[in-house]
Each structure stands twice: as structure tokens, then as C-alpha cells.
Amino acid sequence: MTDDRISPPYAADEMTTLLGFLDWQRGTLRQKVRGLSREERDQRLAPSTMTLGGLVTHLAWVENWWFVEIFLGEKPAEPWASADWDSDEDWEWHLAAGLEADDLWELFDREVGRAREIVSASEGLDAVAAVAHRRTGEPISLRWIVVHMIEEYARHNGHADLIRESIDGAVGQ
């Protein structure tokens, strides 16, 4: 696999370091899905129902959820706003099956771009989200959200490794 990811900085301030690692994880997802046909993006590795395309749309939704809905406290954008979550609570995973590669990456890139804008306009990692934690009521810092996003991508990139290897044998970081 071609690796065009930019490595996180070895010596930088906290914000630059964390965002470097988050972008590395975002790039890793892109690397795992790059070059696949729609059929390959929709392929599952039993017994899981996860697909590589589904990982992309799920993580696009997660970007929107944490940065737009939780941090800013705004309503979700489309396609999330009109999704029928009541009939399919995994709607964001299933969205990918109907998307061409360009549309899949357009959605992902839009959400990542919006998240970057939000972080850039923030008052820093100590800034507190507009919405408190839904179970505990505790405030959530931007630092927590960024670290959580790194964890979210890292976990799902592990899934992507296995799914991609099962499709065409491609392995890599």
C-alpha cells in the first residue's frame, strides 16, 4: 500500500501533537479503503457485519457527532439530520452501501473539514463542550473529544486492517 500519511510531530505543543495523531489515524483509514471497488468496500469478514465503506460513513458521523453536536451543541447536518435512526440505529454504517467512492470520500472529507474548522476556532483544548456527558452530566473538554477521536479511529483502523487483508491480502500500518 502507498503510504502518503504525514507522521505526527515528534516535538510539538499538545494541540499540534494530538491533532497530528488524529490526522494520522484519519489517513490510515483512507489508506485501508483506497483503491477498492464498491463491492470490495461492501465486503464483510464473518461474523461481523462491518464493511470498510461502513467504517468510513460511521467515522464521518462520529466526527459530526462529537465536534458539531456535542462540542458546538448544534443540530446535525445532512445526511444525519434526516436519517431514520428509529428504524435503523446503525443507519450510518448502512449508508455506505449506496455510495460511490467519490460520494463516500466527499462526505468523510466534509465532516473532517468541519471538525478541523471547529477545533481551529476553539479556545483550545481546555474549552468545554456545549453538551455535557449524557450519562454522567459531567462537562466534556475538547481535549477529551480529540483523544477519544484518536481512540475511536485506532480501534476501527484495527478492524479495517482485518477486513482489508481478507479482501486482497493487503497489510500495513
C-alpha positions as CSV (number, residue, x, y, z in Angstrom):
1,M,0.0,0.0,0.0
2,T,1.1,3.5,-0.8
3,D,1.7,5.5,2.4
4,D,1.2,9.2,2.0
5,R,0.2,9.9,5.6
6,I,2.1,12.7,7.4
7,S,3.7,11.5,10.6
8,P,2.7,13.2,13.8
9,P,5.4,15.7,15.0
10,Y,8.0,14.3,17.5
11,A,8.3,17.6,19.3
12,A,5.4,20.0,19.4
13,D,2.8,21.5,21.7
14,E,-0.1,19.4,23.0
15,M,-2.6,20.6,20.4
16,T,-0.3,20.1,17.4
17,T,0.7,16.6,18.7
18,L,-2.8,15.4,19.3
19,L,-4.1,16.7,16.0
20,G,-1.1,15.2,14.3
21,F,-2.1,11.8,15.7
22,L,-5.7,12.3,14.8
23,D,-4.8,13.1,11.2
24,W,-2.5,10.1,11.1
25,Q,-5.5,7.9,12.1
26,R,-7.7,9.6,9.6
27,G,-5.1,8.9,6.9
28,T,-4.8,5.3,8.0
29,L,-8.5,4.8,7.4
30,R,-8.2,6.4,3.9
31,Q,-5.2,4.1,3.2
32,K,-7.1,1.0,4.2
33,V,-10.0,1.8,1.9
34,R,-8.2,3.3,-1.1
35,G,-8.4,1.6,-4.4
36,L,-11.3,-0.7,-3.6
37,S,-14.4,-1.2,-5.7
38,R,-17.9,-0.7,-4.3
39,E,-18.3,-4.5,-4.0
40,E,-15.0,-4.7,-2.1
41,R,-15.9,-1.8,0.2
42,D,-19.2,-3.6,1.0
43,Q,-17.4,-7.0,1.7
44,R,-17.8,-8.3,5.3
45,L,-15.5,-10.5,7.3
46,A,-17.7,-13.0,9.1
47,P,-19.2,-13.0,11.7
48,S,-19.0,-9.2,11.7
49,T,-21.3,-7.0,9.7
50,M,-18.7,-4.3,9.4
51,T,-17.6,-3.1,6.0
52,L,-14.8,-0.8,5.0
53,G,-17.3,1.6,3.4
54,G,-19.4,1.4,6.6
55,L,-16.4,2.3,8.6
56,V,-15.9,5.5,6.5
57,T,-19.5,6.6,6.9
58,H,-19.6,5.7,10.6
59,L,-16.5,7.7,11.3
60,A,-17.8,10.6,9.3
61,W,-20.9,10.5,11.5
62,V,-18.7,10.3,14.6
63,E,-16.8,13.4,13.5
64,N,-20.2,15.2,13.2
65,W,-21.5,13.8,16.5
66,W,-18.5,14.9,18.7
67,F,-17.5,18.1,17.1
68,V,-20.8,19.6,15.8
69,E,-23.5,18.1,18.0
70,I,-21.6,17.7,21.3
71,F,-18.9,20.3,21.2
72,L,-20.8,23.1,19.5
73,G,-24.3,21.9,20.6
74,E,-25.7,22.3,17.0
75,K,-28.2,20.2,15.2
76,P,-26.7,17.6,12.9
77,A,-26.1,18.3,9.2
78,E,-27.4,16.2,6.4
79,P,-27.4,13.3,5.8
80,W,-27.6,12.7,9.6
81,A,-30.4,15.1,10.2
82,S,-33.0,13.2,8.1
83,A,-31.8,9.7,8.9
84,D,-34.4,7.3,10.3
85,W,-32.5,6.3,13.4
86,D,-35.6,4.7,15.0
87,S,-35.9,2.1,12.2
88,D,-32.1,1.5,11.9
89,E,-29.9,2.6,14.8
90,D,-26.9,1.6,12.7
91,W,-28.0,3.8,9.8
92,E,-24.7,5.5,9.3
93,W,-23.0,2.1,8.8
94,H,-25.5,1.1,6.1
95,L,-25.3,4.4,4.3
96,A,-22.1,3.4,2.6
97,A,-23.7,0.6,0.5
98,G,-25.4,3.2,-1.7
99,L,-22.5,5.5,-2.2
100,E,-19.9,5.7,-5.0
101,A,-16.3,6.2,-3.8
102,D,-16.3,9.9,-4.7
103,D,-19.5,10.5,-2.6
104,L,-18.2,8.4,0.3
105,W,-15.0,10.5,0.5
106,E,-16.8,13.7,-0.1
107,L,-19.0,13.0,3.0
108,F,-16.0,12.0,5.0
109,D,-13.9,14.9,3.9
110,R,-16.7,17.4,4.6
111,E,-17.1,16.1,8.2
112,V,-13.3,16.1,8.8
113,G,-13.0,19.6,7.4
114,R,-15.8,20.8,9.6
115,A,-14.2,19.2,12.7
116,R,-10.9,20.9,11.8
117,E,-12.6,24.3,11.5
118,I,-14.3,23.8,14.9
119,V,-11.0,22.9,16.6
120,S,-9.2,25.8,14.9
121,A,-11.8,28.3,16.0
122,S,-11.9,26.9,19.6
123,E,-10.3,28.5,22.6
124,G,-8.0,25.5,22.9
125,L,-8.1,22.0,24.4
126,D,-9.5,23.2,27.7
127,A,-12.6,24.5,26.0
128,V,-15.8,22.8,27.3
129,A,-18.4,21.3,25.0
130,A,-21.9,22.8,24.9
131,V,-23.4,19.5,25.7
132,A,-22.4,17.6,28.9
133,H,-21.8,13.9,29.0
134,R,-25.2,12.2,28.5
135,R,-24.8,9.6,31.3
136,T,-22.8,11.5,34.0
137,G,-23.7,15.1,33.3
138,E,-20.0,16.0,33.5
139,P,-18.6,18.7,31.3
140,I,-16.5,17.4,28.3
141,S,-13.3,19.2,27.3
142,L,-12.1,19.5,23.7
143,R,-9.0,17.6,24.9
144,W,-11.2,14.6,25.8
145,I,-13.0,14.7,22.5
146,V,-9.8,14.8,20.5
147,V,-8.2,12.0,22.5
148,H,-11.5,10.0,22.2
149,M,-11.4,10.5,18.4
150,I,-7.9,9.2,18.2
151,E,-9.0,6.1,20.2
152,E,-12.1,5.7,18.0
153,Y,-10.1,5.8,14.8
154,A,-7.4,3.5,16.2
155,R,-9.9,0.9,17.3
156,H,-11.7,1.0,13.9
157,N,-8.5,1.0,12.0
158,G,-7.7,-2.3,13.6
159,H,-11.0,-3.6,12.2
160,A,-10.1,-2.1,8.8
161,D,-6.7,-4.0,8.9
162,L,-8.5,-7.3,9.2
163,I,-11.2,-6.6,6.6
164,R,-8.8,-5.2,4.0
165,E,-6.5,-8.2,4.4
166,S,-9.4,-10.6,3.9
167,I,-10.3,-8.8,0.6
168,D,-7.0,-8.7,-1.1
169,G,-4.2,-9.6,1.3
170,A,-3.0,-6.0,1.7
171,V,-1.4,-5.3,5.0
172,G,0.4,-2.4,6.5
173,Q,0.3,0.1,9.3
